[in-house]
Amino acid sequence: MSGLADDPFFWELLRRGLGVNPRRLKRYINVFKMALAVFQANETQHLSREFRLQLAVLLIIRTRHRAFFHTLTSDPESWRRLTAFYERVQGNPAARHEDRHLLATRLHPYVDDSVLEGLLTHGGNERVQPPAPETVLAMISTLRNAAGPHEI
């Protein structure tokens, strides 16, 4: 899997995002490998670990957080905005409620989604950084080509 097979951080992301259902994991890994193959065929340089982890997170979002995935298709900057919000309010319920107005209304449904929050902020200093908006759109397009619009 392009260098992530022995990466404990990657497997912890999968556990957090997908659980431990073997069929779901197998489907996920197959689509992830196809998407990586498409990117590698179109890239002239090596795909970084960060890029591969970002793609892994986006595929989890597509699999388990479909509404947020659809938000990303029209506003790819939402990943960065929501992650920044989660980081700012973690451990402070009052700030979560008070700072909600700082987010676009379309992101309000995700403010209290602890599973999505855990996925986007997992890893502390090592966490997966949100990709640039144009990278999010390229990843979405590749995932749709690799898996079809509704697979996984």
Short mmCIF file of the C-alpha atoms (twelve columns), coordinates in Angstrom:
data_MODEL
# 
_entry.id   MODEL 
# 
loop_
_atom_site.group_PDB 
_atom_site.id 
_atom_site.type_symbol 
_atom_site.label_atom_id 
_atom_site.label_alt_id 
_atom_site.label_comp_id 
_atom_site.label_asym_id 
_atom_site.label_seq_id 
_atom_site.Cartn_x 
_atom_site.Cartn_y 
_atom_site.Cartn_z 
_atom_site.pdbx_PDB_model_num 
ATOM 1   C CA . MET A 1   0.000   0.000  0.000   1 
ATOM 2   C CA . SER A 2   2.683   2.415  -0.967  1 
ATOM 3   C CA . GLY A 3   4.532   2.492  2.311   1 
ATOM 4   C CA . LEU A 4   1.595   2.618  4.722   1 
ATOM 5   C CA . ALA A 5   1.247   -1.122 5.329   1 
ATOM 6   C CA . ASP A 6   3.709   -0.931 8.243   1 
ATOM 7   C CA . ASP A 7   2.600   2.503  9.472   1 
ATOM 8   C CA . PRO A 8   0.850   2.242  12.874  1 
ATOM 9   C CA . PHE A 9   -0.552  5.773  12.493  1 
ATOM 10  C CA . PHE A 10  -2.354  4.700  9.286   1 
ATOM 11  C CA . TRP A 11  -3.888  1.644  10.940  1 
ATOM 12  C CA . GLU A 12  -5.005  3.709  13.930  1 
ATOM 13  C CA . LEU A 13  -6.709  6.125  11.520  1 
ATOM 14  C CA . LEU A 14  -8.541  3.200  9.952   1 
ATOM 15  C CA . ARG A 15  -9.547  1.809  13.327  1 
ATOM 16  C CA . ARG A 16  -10.858 5.201  14.450  1 
ATOM 17  C CA . GLY A 17  -12.595 5.950  11.188  1 
ATOM 18  C CA . LEU A 18  -13.916 2.576  10.090  1 
ATOM 19  C CA . GLY A 19  -13.936 0.302  13.099  1 
ATOM 20  C CA . VAL A 20  -12.756 -3.278 12.829  1 
ATOM 21  C CA . ASN A 21  -15.277 -4.816 10.418  1 
ATOM 22  C CA . PRO A 22  -13.101 -7.010 8.137   1 
ATOM 23  C CA . ARG A 23  -15.325 -6.649 5.062   1 
ATOM 24  C CA . ARG A 24  -15.469 -2.877 5.358   1 
ATOM 25  C CA . LEU A 25  -11.686 -2.730 5.817   1 
ATOM 26  C CA . LYS A 26  -11.091 -4.968 2.788   1 
ATOM 27  C CA . ARG A 27  -13.369 -2.831 0.573   1 
ATOM 28  C CA . TYR A 28  -11.700 0.301  1.886   1 
ATOM 29  C CA . ILE A 29  -8.169  -1.015 1.256   1 
ATOM 30  C CA . ASN A 30  -9.083  -2.088 -2.285  1 
ATOM 31  C CA . VAL A 31  -10.481 1.344  -3.181  1 
ATOM 32  C CA . PHE A 32  -7.577  3.077  -1.442  1 
ATOM 33  C CA . LYS A 33  -5.064  1.033  -3.450  1 
ATOM 34  C CA . MET A 34  -6.900  1.815  -6.711  1 
ATOM 35  C CA . ALA A 35  -6.951  5.528  -5.930  1 
ATOM 36  C CA . LEU A 36  -3.238  5.498  -5.068  1 
ATOM 37  C CA . ALA A 37  -2.486  3.660  -8.318  1 
ATOM 38  C CA . VAL A 38  -4.362  6.329  -10.298 1 
ATOM 39  C CA . PHE A 39  -2.455  9.124  -8.551  1 
ATOM 40  C CA . GLN A 40  0.884   7.360  -8.996  1 
ATOM 41  C CA . ALA A 41  0.212   6.820  -12.691 1 
ATOM 42  C CA . ASN A 42  -0.435  10.544 -13.136 1 
ATOM 43  C CA . GLU A 43  2.369   11.867 -10.924 1 
ATOM 44  C CA . THR A 44  5.981   12.236 -11.924 1 
ATOM 45  C CA . GLN A 45  7.188   12.397 -8.318  1 
ATOM 46  C CA . HIS A 46  6.806   10.174 -5.283  1 
ATOM 47  C CA . LEU A 47  3.570   10.649 -3.320  1 
ATOM 48  C CA . SER A 48  4.451   11.818 0.173   1 
ATOM 49  C CA . ARG A 49  3.316   10.052 3.318   1 
ATOM 50  C CA . GLU A 50  1.262   13.141 4.176   1 
ATOM 51  C CA . PHE A 51  -0.557  13.001 0.832   1 
ATOM 52  C CA . ARG A 52  -1.291  9.284  1.235   1 
ATOM 53  C CA . LEU A 53  -2.631  9.872  4.754   1 
ATOM 54  C CA . GLN A 54  -4.770  12.781 3.524   1 
ATOM 55  C CA . LEU A 55  -6.207  10.527 0.832   1 
ATOM 56  C CA . ALA A 56  -6.850  7.856  3.465   1 
ATOM 57  C CA . VAL A 57  -8.734  10.345 5.652   1 
ATOM 58  C CA . LEU A 58  -10.765 11.634 2.691   1 
ATOM 59  C CA . LEU A 59  -11.749 8.091  1.797   1 
ATOM 60  C CA . ILE A 60  -12.875 7.499  5.394   1 
ATOM 61  C CA . ILE A 61  -14.886 10.715 5.199   1 
ATOM 62  C CA . ARG A 62  -16.447 9.496  1.958   1 
ATOM 63  C CA . THR A 63  -17.262 6.152  3.531   1 
ATOM 64  C CA . ARG A 64  -18.556 7.191  6.951   1 
ATOM 65  C CA . HIS A 65  -19.336 10.915 6.780   1 
ATOM 66  C CA . ARG A 66  -21.094 11.277 3.434   1 
ATOM 67  C CA . ALA A 67  -22.800 14.579 4.234   1 
ATOM 68  C CA . PHE A 68  -19.436 16.176 5.055   1 
ATOM 69  C CA . PHE A 69  -17.928 14.614 1.923   1 
ATOM 70  C CA . HIS A 70  -20.648 16.295 -0.160  1 
ATOM 71  C CA . THR A 71  -19.897 19.578 1.608   1 
ATOM 72  C CA . LEU A 72  -16.255 19.181 0.567   1 
ATOM 73  C CA . THR A 73  -17.235 18.741 -3.086  1 
ATOM 74  C CA . SER A 74  -18.670 22.261 -3.133  1 
ATOM 75  C CA . ASP A 75  -16.430 23.848 -0.474  1 
ATOM 76  C CA . PRO A 76  -13.097 22.006 -0.226  1 
ATOM 77  C CA . GLU A 77  -11.815 24.608 2.252   1 
ATOM 78  C CA . SER A 78  -14.337 23.199 4.779   1 
ATOM 79  C CA . TRP A 79  -11.840 20.511 5.830   1 
ATOM 80  C CA . ARG A 80  -9.372  23.141 7.002   1 
ATOM 81  C CA . ARG A 81  -12.043 25.323 8.592   1 
ATOM 82  C CA . LEU A 82  -13.685 22.504 10.533  1 
ATOM 83  C CA . THR A 83  -10.332 21.093 11.690  1 
ATOM 84  C CA . ALA A 84  -9.259  24.535 12.927  1 
ATOM 85  C CA . PHE A 85  -12.574 24.883 14.785  1 
ATOM 86  C CA . TYR A 86  -12.182 21.471 16.447  1 
ATOM 87  C CA . GLU A 87  -8.625  22.282 17.515  1 
ATOM 88  C CA . ARG A 88  -9.677  25.629 18.941  1 
ATOM 89  C CA . VAL A 89  -12.569 24.282 21.048  1 
ATOM 90  C CA . GLN A 90  -11.289 20.863 22.145  1 
ATOM 91  C CA . GLY A 91  -11.842 20.399 25.835  1 
ATOM 92  C CA . ASN A 92  -13.888 23.584 26.136  1 
ATOM 93  C CA . PRO A 93  -17.638 22.981 25.668  1 
ATOM 94  C CA . ALA A 94  -18.445 26.654 26.281  1 
ATOM 95  C CA . ALA A 95  -16.113 27.739 23.467  1 
ATOM 96  C CA . ARG A 96  -17.666 25.116 21.170  1 
ATOM 97  C CA . HIS A 97  -21.067 26.720 21.653  1 
ATOM 98  C CA . GLU A 98  -19.787 30.312 21.567  1 
ATOM 99  C CA . ASP A 99  -17.515 29.852 18.515  1 
ATOM 100 C CA . ARG A 100 -20.108 27.982 16.432  1 
ATOM 101 C CA . HIS A 101 -21.139 31.290 14.828  1 
ATOM 102 C CA . LEU A 102 -17.604 31.676 13.417  1 
ATOM 103 C CA . LEU A 103 -18.261 28.739 11.074  1 
ATOM 104 C CA . ALA A 104 -20.286 28.854 7.891   1 
ATOM 105 C CA . THR A 105 -23.827 27.639 8.513   1 
ATOM 106 C CA . ARG A 106 -23.227 24.601 6.286   1 
ATOM 107 C CA . LEU A 107 -20.630 23.379 8.824   1 
ATOM 108 C CA . HIS A 108 -22.910 23.648 11.876  1 
ATOM 109 C CA . PRO A 109 -24.194 20.045 11.561  1 
ATOM 110 C CA . TYR A 110 -20.626 18.797 12.124  1 
ATOM 111 C CA . VAL A 111 -19.780 20.889 15.199  1 
ATOM 112 C CA . ASP A 112 -20.840 18.156 17.635  1 
ATOM 113 C CA . ASP A 113 -19.793 15.134 15.528  1 
ATOM 114 C CA . SER A 114 -17.239 13.614 17.896  1 
ATOM 115 C CA . VAL A 115 -16.326 10.813 15.467  1 
ATOM 116 C CA . LEU A 116 -15.500 13.254 12.673  1 
ATOM 117 C CA . GLU A 117 -13.680 15.463 15.173  1 
ATOM 118 C CA . GLY A 118 -11.598 12.505 16.343  1 
ATOM 119 C CA . LEU A 119 -10.699 11.657 12.761  1 
ATOM 120 C CA . LEU A 120 -9.697  15.201 11.788  1 
ATOM 121 C CA . THR A 121 -7.700  15.906 14.951  1 
ATOM 122 C CA . HIS A 122 -6.254  12.440 15.661  1 
ATOM 123 C CA . GLY A 123 -2.557  12.268 16.306  1 
ATOM 124 C CA . GLY A 124 -1.781  15.517 18.086  1 
ATOM 125 C CA . ASN A 125 1.368   16.970 16.540  1 
ATOM 126 C CA . GLU A 126 1.531   14.155 14.003  1 
ATOM 127 C CA . ARG A 127 -2.074  14.590 12.853  1 
ATOM 128 C CA . VAL A 128 -2.932  14.707 9.187   1 
ATOM 129 C CA . GLN A 129 -2.945  18.305 7.993   1 
ATOM 130 C CA . PRO A 130 -5.887  19.318 5.787   1 
ATOM 131 C CA . PRO A 131 -4.801  19.461 2.148   1 
ATOM 132 C CA . ALA A 132 -5.084  22.532 -0.048  1 
ATOM 133 C CA . PRO A 133 -8.546  22.979 -1.605  1 
ATOM 134 C CA . GLU A 134 -7.318  22.108 -5.104  1 
ATOM 135 C CA . THR A 135 -5.798  18.891 -3.720  1 
ATOM 136 C CA . VAL A 136 -9.110  18.003 -2.038  1 
ATOM 137 C CA . LEU A 137 -10.911 18.429 -5.374  1 
ATOM 138 C CA . ALA A 138 -8.318  16.329 -7.217  1 
ATOM 139 C CA . MET A 139 -8.633  13.605 -4.581  1 
ATOM 140 C CA . ILE A 140 -12.448 13.652 -4.809  1 
ATOM 141 C CA . SER A 141 -12.270 13.302 -8.573  1 
ATOM 142 C CA . THR A 142 -9.815  10.429 -8.305  1 
ATOM 143 C CA . LEU A 143 -11.913 8.634  -5.682  1 
ATOM 144 C CA . ARG A 144 -14.968 8.912  -7.902  1 
ATOM 145 C CA . ASN A 145 -13.008 7.498  -10.829 1 
ATOM 146 C CA . ALA A 146 -11.510 4.684  -8.758  1 
ATOM 147 C CA . ALA A 147 -14.628 3.663  -6.853  1 
ATOM 148 C CA . GLY A 148 -17.586 5.081  -8.720  1 
ATOM 149 C CA . PRO A 149 -19.851 7.740  -7.264  1 
ATOM 150 C CA . HIS A 150 -21.504 5.580  -4.599  1 
ATOM 151 C CA . GLU A 151 -19.245 2.621  -3.906  1 
ATOM 152 C CA . ILE A 152 -17.579 1.604  -0.623  1 
# 
